[in-house]
């Protein structure tokens, strides 16, 4: 058995250039030995667990959908809005919600304190070539993994499947 205390896990902060999007996260799975680049599922783990904190007034990231990742959220503290194709739902401590692949969503802190939750993902994007890609429907962009956990953001136009192939 591997054991870790949340106080001992390093926080990783990420913020957009103009500050609209931001988060501080602790990747619990990595701290427990998950090797994101491994193709061995016993080293990769079947899911990823993170503790995420969204500062007041910020959104986690733009409205997006995962191609191959399911996400289960468990709210610890604070208040937030969850946007999906059905509209906006307010969530708070004790609430849980779930998104399957292809279901676009966005999480925003709407309260007066940090919005804190756990997220469990079954096919995390940080998993190299076996990981997920993300689609941003409002902007027509994709985030795809190129090597390791590096990602490439692309925007393109629709084309024929065989375009440039023959």
C-alpha positions as protocol buffer text, in pm:
chain_id: "A"
residue {
  index: 1
  type: UNK
  ca { x: 0 y: 0 z: 0 }
}
residue {
  index: 2
  type: UNK
  ca { x: 113 y: 352 z: -78 }
}
residue {
  index: 3
  type: UNK
  ca { x: 7 y: 634 z: 151 }
}
residue {
  index: 4
  type: UNK
  ca { x: 33 y: 1008 z: 116 }
}
residue {
  index: 5
  type: UNK
  ca { x: -99 y: 1302 z: 317 }
}
residue {
  index: 6
  type: UNK
  ca { x: -260 y: 1587 z: 122 }
}
residue {
  index: 7
  type: UNK
  ca { x: -51 y: 1841 z: 315 }
}
residue {
  index: 8
  type: UNK
  ca { x: 263 y: 1684 z: 164 }
}
residue {
  index: 9
  type: UNK
  ca { x: 154 y: 1707 z: -201 }
}
residue {
  index: 10
  type: UNK
  ca { x: 291 y: 1999 z: -399 }
}
residue {
  index: 11
  type: UNK
  ca { x: 38 y: 2246 z: -534 }
}
residue {
  index: 12
  type: UNK
  ca { x: 52 y: 2334 z: -903 }
}
residue {
  index: 13
  type: UNK
  ca { x: -91 y: 2668 z: -1006 }
}
residue {
  index: 14
  type: UNK
  ca { x: -207 y: 2753 z: -1356 }
}
residue {
  index: 15
  type: UNK
  ca { x: -350 y: 3083 z: -1474 }
}
residue {
  index: 16
  type: UNK
  ca { x: -441 y: 3224 z: -1814 }
}
residue {
  index: 17
  type: UNK
  ca { x: -245 y: 3528 z: -1938 }
}
residue {
  index: 18
  type: UNK
  ca { x: -528 y: 3775 z: -1861 }
}
residue {
  index: 19
  type: UNK
  ca { x: -639 y: 3596 z: -1542 }
}
residue {
  index: 20
  type: UNK
  ca { x: -990 y: 3485 z: -1642 }
}
residue {
  index: 21
  type: UNK
  ca { x: -901 y: 3119 z: -1589 }
}
residue {
  index: 22
  type: UNK
  ca { x: -710 y: 2980 z: -1296 }
}
residue {
  index: 23
  type: UNK
  ca { x: -665 y: 2690 z: -1059 }
}
residue {
  index: 24
  type: UNK
  ca { x: -444 y: 2540 z: -797 }
}
residue {
  index: 25
  type: UNK
  ca { x: -433 y: 2161 z: -793 }
}
residue {
  index: 26
  type: UNK
  ca { x: -278 y: 1869 z: -610 }
}
residue {
  index: 27
  type: UNK
  ca { x: -239 y: 1556 z: -822 }
}
residue {
  index: 28
  type: UNK
  ca { x: -302 y: 1285 z: -566 }
}
residue {
  index: 29
  type: UNK
  ca { x: -257 y: 999 z: -814 }
}
residue {
  index: 30
  type: UNK
  ca { x: 92 y: 1115 z: -912 }
}
residue {
  index: 31
  type: UNK
  ca { x: 183 y: 1145 z: -543 }
}
residue {
  index: 32
  type: UNK
  ca { x: 65 y: 785 z: -500 }
}
residue {
  index: 33
  type: UNK
  ca { x: 299 y: 669 z: -778 }
}
residue {
  index: 34
  type: UNK
  ca { x: 97 y: 699 z: -1098 }
}
residue {
  index: 35
  type: UNK
  ca { x: 333 y: 707 z: -1395 }
}
residue {
  index: 36
  type: UNK
  ca { x: 142 y: 900 z: -1665 }
}
residue {
  index: 37
  type: UNK
  ca { x: 380 y: 804 z: -1947 }
}
residue {
  index: 38
  type: UNK
  ca { x: 371 y: 430 z: -1879 }
}
residue {
  index: 39
  type: UNK
  ca { x: 169 y: 197 z: -2100 }
}
residue {
  index: 40
  type: UNK
  ca { x: 158 y: -52 z: -1812 }
}
residue {
  index: 41
  type: UNK
  ca { x: -186 y: 0 z: -1656 }
}
residue {
  index: 42
  type: UNK
  ca { x: -62 y: -111 z: -1315 }
}
residue {
  index: 43
  type: UNK
  ca { x: 181 y: 183 z: -1319 }
}
residue {
  index: 44
  type: UNK
  ca { x: -55 y: 420 z: -1495 }
}
residue {
  index: 45
  type: UNK
  ca { x: -355 y: 354 z: -1263 }
}
residue {
  index: 46
  type: UNK
  ca { x: -708 y: 310 z: -1402 }
}
residue {
  index: 47
  type: UNK
  ca { x: -807 y: 664 z: -1297 }
}
residue {
  index: 48
  type: UNK
  ca { x: -660 y: 993 z: -1182 }
}
residue {
  index: 49
  type: UNK
  ca { x: -755 y: 1180 z: -864 }
}
residue {
  index: 50
  type: UNK
  ca { x: -687 y: 1549 z: -802 }
}
residue {
  index: 51
  type: UNK
  ca { x: -787 y: 1808 z: -545 }
}
residue {
  index: 52
  type: UNK
  ca { x: -863 y: 2135 z: -725 }
}
residue {
  index: 53
  type: UNK
  ca { x: -912 y: 2485 z: -592 }
}
residue {
  index: 54
  type: UNK
  ca { x: -1055 y: 2758 z: -817 }
}
residue {
  index: 55
  type: UNK
  ca { x: -999 y: 3112 z: -682 }
}
residue {
  index: 56
  type: UNK
  ca { x: -1290 y: 3354 z: -643 }
}
residue {
  index: 57
  type: UNK
  ca { x: -1424 y: 3488 z: -974 }
}
residue {
  index: 58
  type: UNK
  ca { x: -1227 y: 3251 z: -1199 }
}
residue {
  index: 59
  type: UNK
  ca { x: -1324 y: 2961 z: -1425 }
}
residue {
  index: 60
  type: UNK
  ca { x: -1122 y: 2641 z: -1437 }
}
residue {
  index: 61
  type: UNK
  ca { x: -1086 y: 2655 z: -1816 }
}
residue {
  index: 62
  type: UNK
  ca { x: -1290 y: 2738 z: -2127 }
}
residue {
  index: 63
  type: UNK
  ca { x: -1605 y: 2543 z: -2217 }
}
residue {
  index: 64
  type: UNK
  ca { x: -1477 y: 2206 z: -2340 }
}
residue {
  index: 65
  type: UNK
  ca { x: -1550 y: 1837 z: -2398 }
}
residue {
  index: 66
  type: UNK
  ca { x: -1315 y: 1543 z: -2356 }
}
residue {
  index: 67
  type: UNK
  ca { x: -1296 y: 1285 z: -2634 }
}
residue {
  index: 68
  type: UNK
  ca { x: -1210 y: 986 z: -2415 }
}
residue {
  index: 69
  type: UNK
  ca { x: -1230 y: 1094 z: -2051 }
}
residue {
  index: 70
  type: UNK
  ca { x: -1511 y: 1061 z: -1798 }
}
residue {
  index: 71
  type: UNK
  ca { x: -1495 y: 1293 z: -1495 }
}
residue {
  index: 72
  type: UNK
  ca { x: -1663 y: 1260 z: -1156 }
}
residue {
  index: 73
  type: UNK
  ca { x: -1664 y: 1569 z: -934 }
}
residue {
  index: 74
  type: UNK
  ca { x: -1718 y: 1585 z: -555 }
}
residue {
  index: 75
  type: UNK
  ca { x: -1753 y: 1937 z: -411 }
}
residue {
  index: 76
  type: UNK
  ca { x: -1572 y: 1998 z: -81 }
}
residue {
  index: 77
  type: UNK
  ca { x: -1630 y: 2370 z: -17 }
}
residue {
  index: 78
  type: UNK
  ca { x: -1732 y: 2696 z: -178 }
}
residue {
  index: 79
  type: UNK
  ca { x: -1994 y: 2761 z: -444 }
}
residue {
  index: 80
  type: UNK
  ca { x: -1972 y: 2730 z: -817 }
}
residue {
  index: 81
  type: UNK
  ca { x: -2161 y: 2716 z: -1143 }
}
residue {
  index: 82
  type: UNK
  ca { x: -2137 y: 2419 z: -1374 }
}
residue {
  index: 83
  type: UNK
  ca { x: -2225 y: 2495 z: -1734 }
}
residue {
  index: 84
  type: UNK
  ca { x: -2324 y: 2223 z: -1978 }
}
residue {
  index: 85
  type: UNK
  ca { x: -2551 y: 2190 z: -2282 }
}
residue {
  index: 86
  type: UNK
  ca { x: -2856 y: 2217 z: -2054 }
}
residue {
  index: 87
  type: UNK
  ca { x: -2754 y: 2552 z: -1905 }
}
residue {
  index: 88
  type: UNK
  ca { x: -2599 y: 2650 z: -1572 }
}
residue {
  index: 89
  type: UNK
  ca { x: -2639 y: 2462 z: -1243 }
}
residue {
  index: 90
  type: UNK
  ca { x: -2524 y: 2597 z: -906 }
}
residue {
  index: 91
  type: UNK
  ca { x: -2329 y: 2349 z: -693 }
}
residue {
  index: 92
  type: UNK
  ca { x: -2191 y: 2354 z: -340 }
}
residue {
  index: 93
  type: UNK
  ca { x: -2049 y: 2138 z: -60 }
}
residue {
  index: 94
  type: UNK
  ca { x: -2161 y: 1776 z: -78 }
}
residue {
  index: 95
  type: UNK
  ca { x: -2276 y: 1794 z: -441 }
}
residue {
  index: 96
  type: UNK
  ca { x: -2147 y: 1545 z: -697 }
}
residue {
  index: 97
  type: UNK
  ca { x: -2174 y: 1560 z: -1075 }
}
residue {
  index: 98
  type: UNK
  ca { x: -2046 y: 1358 z: -1370 }
}
residue {
  index: 99
  type: UNK
  ca { x: -1949 y: 1417 z: -1733 }
}
residue {
  index: 100
  type: UNK
  ca { x: -1900 y: 1146 z: -1995 }
}
residue {
  index: 101
  type: UNK
  ca { x: -1679 y: 1182 z: -2304 }
}
residue {
  index: 102
  type: UNK
  ca { x: -1827 y: 1430 z: -2550 }
}
residue {
  index: 103
  type: UNK
  ca { x: -2026 y: 1625 z: -2288 }
}
residue {
  index: 104
  type: UNK
  ca { x: -1905 y: 1985 z: -2296 }
}
residue {
  index: 105
  type: UNK
  ca { x: -1875 y: 2161 z: -1960 }
}
residue {
  index: 106
  type: UNK
  ca { x: -1720 y: 2450 z: -1771 }
}
residue {
  index: 107
  type: UNK
  ca { x: -1676 y: 2513 z: -1397 }
}
residue {
  index: 108
  type: UNK
  ca { x: -1671 y: 2863 z: -1248 }
}
residue {
  index: 109
  type: UNK
  ca { x: -1626 y: 2986 z: -891 }
}
residue {
  index: 110
  type: UNK
  ca { x: -1924 y: 3212 z: -815 }
}
residue {
  index: 111
  type: UNK
  ca { x: -1886 y: 3230 z: -438 }
}
residue {
  index: 112
  type: UNK
  ca { x: -1698 y: 3454 z: -199 }
}
residue {
  index: 113
  type: UNK
  ca { x: -1429 y: 3195 z: -119 }
}
residue {
  index: 114
  type: UNK
  ca { x: -1224 y: 2937 z: -307 }
}
residue {
  index: 115
  type: UNK
  ca { x: -1426 y: 2664 z: -479 }
}
residue {
  index: 116
  type: UNK
  ca { x: -1270 y: 2328 z: -386 }
}
residue {
  index: 117
  type: UNK
  ca { x: -1350 y: 1985 z: -525 }
}
residue {
  index: 118
  type: UNK
  ca { x: -1207 y: 1642 z: -600 }
}
residue {
  index: 119
  type: UNK
  ca { x: -1213 y: 1520 z: -959 }
}
residue {
  index: 120
  type: UNK
  ca { x: -1173 y: 1158 z: -1061 }
}
residue {
  index: 121
  type: UNK
  ca { x: -1093 y: 1100 z: -1429 }
}
residue {
  index: 122
  type: UNK
  ca { x: -1077 y: 761 z: -1597 }
}
residue {
  index: 123
  type: UNK
  ca { x: -850 y: 847 z: -1892 }
}
residue {
  index: 124
  type: UNK
  ca { x: -648 y: 1153 z: -1794 }
}
residue {
  index: 125
  type: UNK
  ca { x: -509 y: 1382 z: -2064 }
}
residue {
  index: 126
  type: UNK
  ca { x: -170 y: 1376 z: -1898 }
}
residue {
  index: 127
  type: UNK
  ca { x: -130 y: 1020 z: -2020 }
}
residue {
  index: 128
  type: UNK
  ca { x: 76 y: 1063 z: -2335 }
}
residue {
  index: 129
  type: UNK
  ca { x: -38 y: 876 z: -2645 }
}
residue {
  index: 130
  type: UNK
  ca { x: -297 y: 674 z: -2453 }
}
residue {
  index: 131
  type: UNK
  ca { x: -458 y: 984 z: -2305 }
}
residue {
  index: 132
  type: UNK
  ca { x: -746 y: 1209 z: -2398 }
}
residue {
  index: 133
  type: UNK
  ca { x: -790 y: 1504 z: -2633 }
}
residue {
  index: 134
  type: UNK
  ca { x: -1014 y: 1803 z: -2568 }
}
residue {
  index: 135
  type: UNK
  ca { x: -1253 y: 1993 z: -2796 }
}
residue {
  index: 136
  type: UNK
  ca { x: -1352 y: 2358 z: -2739 }
}
residue {
  index: 137
  type: UNK
  ca { x: -1683 y: 2386 z: -2932 }
}
residue {
  index: 138
  type: UNK
  ca { x: -1725 y: 2764 z: -2906 }
}
residue {
  index: 139
  type: UNK
  ca { x: -1385 y: 2831 z: -3064 }
}
residue {
  index: 140
  type: UNK
  ca { x: -1345 y: 2526 z: -3291 }
}
residue {
  index: 141
  type: UNK
  ca { x: -1017 y: 2433 z: -3121 }
}
residue {
  index: 142
  type: UNK
  ca { x: -867 y: 2099 z: -3018 }
}
residue {
  index: 143
  type: UNK
  ca { x: -603 y: 2028 z: -2754 }
}
residue {
  index: 144
  type: UNK
  ca { x: -413 y: 1714 z: -2850 }
}
residue {
  index: 145
  type: UNK
  ca { x: -116 y: 1542 z: -2691 }
}
residue {
  index: 146
  type: UNK
  ca { x: 196 y: 1548 z: -2907 }
}
residue {
  index: 147
  type: UNK
  ca { x: 472 y: 1392 z: -2693 }
}
residue {
  index: 148
  type: UNK
  ca { x: 473 y: 1301 z: -2328 }
}
residue {
  index: 149
  type: UNK
  ca { x: 232 y: 1538 z: -2157 }
}
residue {
  index: 150
  type: UNK
  ca { x: 302 y: 1828 z: -2398 }
}
residue {
  index: 151
  type: UNK
  ca { x: -7 y: 1940 z: -2582 }
}
residue {
  index: 152
  type: UNK
  ca { x: -73 y: 2119 z: -2906 }
}
residue {
  index: 153
  type: UNK
  ca { x: -371 y: 2351 z: -2955 }
}
residue {
  index: 154
  type: UNK
  ca { x: -503 y: 2345 z: -3312 }
}
residue {
  index: 155
  type: UNK
  ca { x: -783 y: 2514 z: -3502 }
}
residue {
  index: 156
  type: UNK
  ca { x: -867 y: 2392 z: -3847 }
}
residue {
  index: 157
  type: UNK
  ca { x: -1134 y: 2366 z: -4105 }
}
residue {
  index: 158
  type: UNK
  ca { x: -1332 y: 2062 z: -4203 }
}
residue {
  index: 159
  type: UNK
  ca { x: -1183 y: 1855 z: -4479 }
}
residue {
  index: 160
  type: UNK
  ca { x: -1241 y: 1526 z: -4657 }
}
residue {
  index: 161
  type: UNK
  ca { x: -1098 y: 1217 z: -4489 }
}
residue {
  index: 162
  type: UNK
  ca { x: -878 y: 1139 z: -4793 }
}
residue {
  index: 163
  type: UNK
  ca { x: -765 y: 1499 z: -4853 }
}
residue {
  index: 164
  type: UNK
  ca { x: -391 y: 1491 z: -4934 }
}
residue {
  index: 165
  type: UNK
  ca { x: -373 y: 1112 z: -4896 }
}
residue {
  index: 166
  type: UNK
  ca { x: -394 y: 1008 z: -5263 }
}
